[in-house]
Amino acid sequence: MLVKTKAIVISTLKFQEKSLIVKCFTLSDGLKSYFVNNAFTGKKNSQKIAFFQPLAQLEIETYHKNKGTLERFKEIKIQNPYHSLSQDITKTTIILFLSEVLHHAIKEDGKNEPLFEFLETAFTWLDNHDEIANFHLITLLQVTKYLGFYPQNPDNENPYFEITEGVFVPFEGVSCLSKETTQLFRKLMELRYQDNQKIFSSTQRQELLKILMDYYTFNIDGFKKPKSLEILKEVFA
């Protein structure tokens, strides 16, 4: 079946010398993997390697056979070209990190239009703004809404966050954040992209990043912490 849809590039894998396997998160069908023959040498502009940079926003025409095999592109074009993501080392690091997170977090269980629309808006915002110190933290937390494990009962006044269950509780248990760290986590939950990016110190950002990675690990089977995590830590140190 021929499908025309928007897509976000999640990851690429080189196949032999000239080809690629490209994993995309599509608006129409969720996660799909495509085989791109002669990606490095093909004459068609629709199959140039530049289109398959991490988290690139594409518009594609594709044949979806839905038989569990690799799909094929018919046409590809940039749907929303980025202007600063490849020029700014901080933004590039964030993009590499988040693409790794999404690679391990999004499972092949059909479309998720709200998540797609959130990611589309978020990456466009990142491309157009310079104050971005908390972008990765806000994005990681917001993504949990669309994957089904956003923290529960956040409006109560319980002083501890129980990280394995994702709830705020009145008494401190073995797997709870401390009272101070819970307050820090609550502050992140209230934060939006346009808010003051200097609200956290670098030490607090590192602490929040660790909490979020642990939270993903507890809630997603087989989740692997990104290889780019250490690079991200250095950038925001």
C-alpha positions as CSV (number, residue, x, y, z in Angstrom):
1,M,0.0,0.0,0.0
2,L,1.4,3.4,-1.0
3,V,1.4,5.8,2.0
4,K,2.3,9.5,2.2
5,T,3.2,10.6,5.7
6,K,5.5,12.7,7.9
7,A,8.3,10.8,9.6
8,I,11.1,11.5,12.1
9,V,14.4,9.7,11.7
10,I,15.2,7.7,14.8
11,S,18.4,5.8,13.8
12,T,20.4,4.5,10.9
13,L,22.5,1.4,10.4
14,K,25.0,1.0,7.6
15,F,24.4,-2.2,5.6
16,Q,27.4,-3.5,3.7
17,E,29.2,-0.7,2.0
18,K,26.5,1.4,0.2
19,S,23.2,0.9,1.8
20,L,21.3,1.9,5.0
21,I,18.6,0.5,7.3
22,V,16.7,3.6,8.5
23,K,14.3,3.4,11.5
24,C,11.7,6.2,11.4
25,F,8.8,7.1,13.6
26,T,6.0,7.9,11.3
27,L,2.8,9.8,11.8
28,S,0.7,7.2,10.0
29,D,2.1,3.9,11.3
30,G,4.4,4.5,14.3
31,L,7.8,2.9,14.1
32,K,8.9,1.5,10.7
33,S,12.2,0.4,9.3
34,Y,13.3,1.1,5.7
35,F,16.0,-0.3,3.4
36,V,17.8,2.4,1.4
37,N,19.8,0.8,-1.4
38,N,22.9,2.7,-2.6
39,A,22.4,5.5,0.0
40,F,25.9,6.8,-0.4
41,T,26.1,6.5,-4.2
42,G,22.6,6.6,-5.5
43,K,21.8,9.2,-8.2
44,K,18.3,9.9,-6.9
45,N,18.1,13.0,-4.7
46,S,15.4,11.2,-2.7
47,Q,17.9,8.7,-1.3
48,K,20.8,10.9,-0.2
49,I,22.5,10.3,3.2
50,A,21.8,13.9,4.2
51,F,18.1,13.1,4.6
52,F,18.8,10.5,7.3
53,Q,20.5,12.6,10.0
54,P,19.2,11.9,13.6
55,L,15.7,13.3,14.2
56,A,15.4,14.8,10.7
57,Q,11.8,15.6,9.9
58,L,10.8,14.1,6.6
59,E,7.8,13.8,4.3
60,I,7.8,10.4,2.6
61,E,6.0,8.3,0.1
62,T,6.5,4.7,0.9
63,Y,5.2,1.2,0.2
64,H,4.1,-0.3,3.5
65,K,3.7,-4.1,3.0
66,N,3.3,-4.6,6.8
67,K,4.7,-8.1,6.6
68,G,7.4,-7.6,9.3
69,T,10.1,-7.0,6.6
70,L,12.0,-3.8,5.7
71,E,9.9,-1.3,3.8
72,R,11.0,0.8,0.9
73,F,10.8,4.6,0.2
74,K,9.3,5.9,-3.1
75,E,10.0,9.6,-2.5
76,I,11.6,11.5,0.3
77,K,11.9,15.2,1.0
78,I,12.8,17.3,4.1
79,Q,9.5,18.3,5.7
80,N,10.9,20.8,8.2
81,P,14.5,21.8,7.6
82,Y,16.7,22.5,10.6
83,H,18.9,25.5,10.6
84,S,21.0,25.3,13.7
85,L,21.0,21.7,15.0
86,S,24.1,20.7,13.0
87,Q,25.9,23.9,13.6
88,D,25.7,24.0,17.4
89,I,27.7,21.4,19.3
90,T,25.3,21.5,22.3
91,K,22.2,21.0,20.1
92,T,24.0,18.3,18.1
93,T,24.8,16.4,21.4
94,I,21.2,16.8,22.6
95,I,19.9,15.4,19.3
96,L,22.2,12.4,19.3
97,F,21.3,11.7,22.9
98,L,17.5,12.0,22.4
99,S,17.6,9.9,19.2
100,E,19.3,7.1,21.2
101,V,16.7,7.4,24.0
102,L,13.8,7.2,21.5
103,H,15.4,4.3,19.7
104,H,15.2,2.2,22.9
105,A,12.0,3.7,24.3
106,I,9.6,3.6,21.3
107,K,8.4,0.1,20.7
108,E,6.8,-1.2,17.5
109,D,3.2,-1.2,18.6
110,G,1.4,1.0,16.1
111,K,1.0,4.7,15.6
112,N,1.1,7.3,18.3
113,E,0.0,10.6,16.8
114,P,0.2,12.7,20.0
115,L,3.8,11.6,20.6
116,F,4.7,12.4,17.0
117,E,3.2,15.8,17.2
118,F,4.9,16.6,20.5
119,L,8.3,15.5,19.1
120,E,7.8,17.5,15.9
121,T,7.0,20.6,17.9
122,A,9.8,20.1,20.4
123,F,12.6,19.6,17.8
124,T,11.4,22.7,15.9
125,W,11.5,24.7,19.1
126,L,15.1,23.5,19.8
127,D,16.2,24.5,16.3
128,N,14.8,28.1,16.8
129,H,16.0,28.9,20.3
130,D,19.4,29.4,22.1
131,E,18.5,29.1,25.8
132,I,18.2,25.3,25.8
133,A,20.0,24.1,29.0
134,N,16.9,22.2,30.3
135,F,15.5,21.1,26.9
136,H,16.6,17.4,27.2
137,L,15.2,17.1,30.7
138,I,11.8,18.6,29.9
139,T,11.6,16.4,26.7
140,L,12.5,13.2,28.6
141,L,9.8,13.9,31.2
142,Q,7.2,15.0,28.7
143,V,7.7,11.9,26.5
144,T,6.7,9.7,29.4
145,K,3.1,11.1,29.0
146,Y,2.9,9.6,25.6
147,L,4.5,6.3,26.5
148,G,2.2,5.8,29.5
149,F,4.4,6.2,32.6
150,Y,4.1,9.9,33.5
151,P,4.4,10.3,37.3
152,Q,1.0,9.8,39.0
153,N,-0.8,12.0,41.4
154,P,1.6,14.9,41.0
155,D,-0.7,17.5,42.6
156,N,-0.7,16.0,46.0
157,E,1.7,17.2,48.7
158,N,3.4,13.9,49.5
159,P,7.1,14.6,50.0
160,Y,8.7,11.6,48.4
161,F,8.7,10.2,44.8
162,E,8.7,6.5,44.6
163,I,10.6,5.9,41.4
164,T,9.8,2.3,40.6
165,E,6.0,2.9,40.8
166,G,6.0,6.5,39.6
167,V,3.9,7.9,42.4
168,F,4.3,10.5,45.1
169,V,4.0,8.9,48.6
170,P,3.8,10.2,52.2
171,F,6.6,8.0,53.6
172,E,10.1,7.4,52.5
173,G,10.8,3.9,51.1
174,V,13.9,2.1,49.8
175,S,13.2,3.2,46.2
176,C,12.2,6.8,47.0
177,L,13.9,10.0,46.1
178,S,14.9,12.1,49.1
179,K,12.7,14.9,50.1
180,E,15.0,17.5,48.6
181,T,15.4,15.6,45.3
182,T,11.6,15.1,45.1
183,Q,11.2,18.9,45.3
184,L,13.7,19.2,42.5
185,F,11.8,16.7,40.4
186,R,8.5,18.5,41.1
187,K,10.1,21.7,39.9
188,L,11.1,20.0,36.6
189,M,7.5,18.8,36.2
190,E,6.3,22.4,36.3
191,L,8.9,23.6,33.8
192,R,8.2,24.4,30.1
193,Y,10.6,25.1,27.3
194,Q,10.0,28.9,27.4
195,D,10.7,29.2,31.1
196,N,14.0,30.4,32.6
197,Q,16.7,27.9,31.7
198,K,18.9,29.0,34.6
199,I,16.5,27.6,37.2
200,F,18.8,24.6,37.8
201,S,22.5,24.4,38.5
202,S,24.7,22.1,36.5
203,T,24.8,19.7,39.5
204,Q,21.0,19.7,39.7
205,R,20.7,19.0,36.0
206,Q,23.1,16.0,36.3
207,E,21.0,14.7,39.2
208,L,17.7,15.1,37.3
209,L,19.2,13.4,34.3
210,K,20.2,10.4,36.4
211,I,16.7,10.2,37.9
212,L,15.1,10.3,34.5
213,M,17.4,7.6,33.1
214,D,16.6,5.4,36.1
215,Y,12.9,6.1,35.6
216,Y,13.1,5.0,32.0
217,T,15.0,1.9,32.9
218,F,12.3,0.9,35.5
219,N,9.4,1.5,33.1
220,I,10.7,0.2,29.7
221,D,11.7,-3.4,29.2
222,G,15.1,-3.7,27.7
223,F,15.8,0.1,27.9
224,K,19.5,0.8,27.5
225,K,21.1,4.0,28.6
226,P,22.5,5.9,25.6
227,K,26.1,5.7,24.7
228,S,26.0,9.5,24.3
229,L,25.0,10.0,27.9
230,E,28.5,10.7,29.1
231,I,29.1,13.2,26.3
232,L,25.9,15.0,27.2
233,K,27.0,15.2,30.8
234,E,30.3,16.8,29.8
235,V,28.5,19.4,27.6
236,F,26.3,20.5,30.5
237,A,29.0,20.1,33.2
